[in-house]
């Protein structure tokens, strides 16, 4: 979403371009062949936002796949144990709100 806003900013960027009938006339000035400093900054912000979005989507896919593998392997492991035995367990969860992880080990 941020990347699409940045590309809209790039496409809609204008500079003062007076003409005979209108001294306050503005015209689009971001052309990919010759970028001024403002247009280059907008394009770079778009590229960063796009790259972060791609990294986020790939990361979410990796976490989802890892979660599925751990869920299936935990079910298999639980089915192999005898009902009355307890095995050490490690549980981790994200700390919300904020960044971090908390873990607990039970015997």
C-alpha positions as CSV (number, residue, x, y, z in Angstrom):
1,X,0.0,0.0,0.0
2,X,2.8,2.4,0.8
3,X,4.6,1.5,-2.4
4,X,1.5,2.3,-4.4
5,X,1.2,5.7,-2.7
6,X,4.9,6.4,-3.5
7,X,4.3,5.6,-7.2
8,X,1.3,7.9,-7.2
9,X,3.4,10.6,-5.7
10,X,6.0,10.1,-8.4
11,X,3.5,10.2,-11.2
12,X,1.6,13.2,-9.8
13,X,4.7,15.3,-8.9
14,X,4.6,18.7,-10.7
15,X,6.9,21.7,-11.0
16,X,6.1,25.3,-11.9
17,X,6.0,25.6,-15.7
18,X,4.5,29.1,-16.5
19,X,2.9,29.6,-19.9
20,X,1.7,32.8,-21.5
21,X,-1.9,32.5,-20.4
22,X,-1.2,31.0,-16.9
23,X,1.9,32.1,-15.0
24,X,1.1,29.6,-12.2
25,X,0.8,26.6,-14.5
26,X,2.3,23.4,-13.2
27,X,3.5,20.4,-15.3
28,X,4.6,16.8,-14.4
29,X,8.3,16.8,-14.0
30,X,9.3,13.2,-12.9
31,X,10.6,11.5,-16.0
32,X,12.5,8.2,-15.7
33,X,15.2,9.4,-18.1
34,X,16.3,12.5,-16.2
35,X,15.4,12.5,-12.5
36,X,15.8,15.5,-10.3
37,X,16.6,15.2,-6.6
38,X,13.0,15.2,-5.4
39,X,11.8,12.6,-8.0
40,X,14.8,10.4,-7.2
41,X,13.9,10.5,-3.5
42,X,10.3,9.5,-4.2
43,X,11.5,6.7,-6.5
44,X,13.9,5.4,-3.8
45,X,11.2,5.5,-1.2
46,X,9.0,3.5,-3.5
47,X,11.7,0.9,-4.1
48,X,12.4,0.6,-0.3
49,X,8.7,0.1,0.4
50,X,8.3,-2.5,-2.3
51,X,11.3,-4.4,-1.1
52,X,10.1,-4.4,2.5
53,X,6.7,-5.6,1.3
54,X,8.3,-8.5,-0.6
55,X,10.5,-9.4,2.5
56,X,7.4,-9.3,4.7
57,X,5.4,-11.6,2.4
58,X,8.3,-14.1,2.1
59,X,8.8,-14.0,5.8
60,X,5.2,-14.7,6.5
61,X,5.2,-17.7,4.1
62,X,8.3,-19.1,5.8
63,X,6.8,-18.7,9.3
64,X,3.5,-20.3,8.1
65,X,5.4,-23.3,6.6
66,X,7.5,-23.7,9.7
67,X,4.4,-23.5,11.9
68,X,2.7,-26.2,9.9
69,X,5.8,-28.5,10.0
70,X,6.1,-28.0,13.8
71,X,2.4,-28.6,14.3
72,X,2.5,-31.9,12.3
73,X,5.7,-33.1,14.0
74,X,4.4,-32.3,17.4
75,X,1.2,-34.3,16.8
76,X,3.3,-37.3,15.7
77,X,5.5,-37.0,18.7
78,X,2.5,-36.8,21.1
79,X,1.0,-39.9,19.5
80,X,4.3,-41.9,20.1
81,X,4.4,-41.3,23.8
82,X,2.7,-43.5,26.4
83,X,-0.3,-41.8,28.0
84,X,1.2,-41.6,31.6
85,X,4.7,-40.3,30.8
86,X,5.5,-36.6,30.6
87,X,8.3,-35.3,28.5
88,X,10.0,-31.9,28.9
89,X,8.2,-29.2,26.8
90,X,9.5,-26.0,25.4
91,X,6.9,-23.3,24.5
92,X,7.7,-19.9,22.9
93,X,5.4,-17.1,22.1
94,X,5.8,-13.5,20.9
95,X,5.7,-10.7,23.4
96,X,2.8,-8.3,22.5
97,X,2.8,-5.3,22.2
98,X,6.4,-4.9,21.2
99,X,9.1,-7.0,19.8
100,X,10.5,-10.1,21.4
101,X,9.9,-13.7,22.3
102,X,9.3,-15.4,25.6
103,X,9.9,-19.1,26.2
104,X,9.0,-21.5,29.0
105,X,10.4,-24.9,29.6
106,X,8.2,-27.4,31.6
107,X,9.4,-30.8,33.0
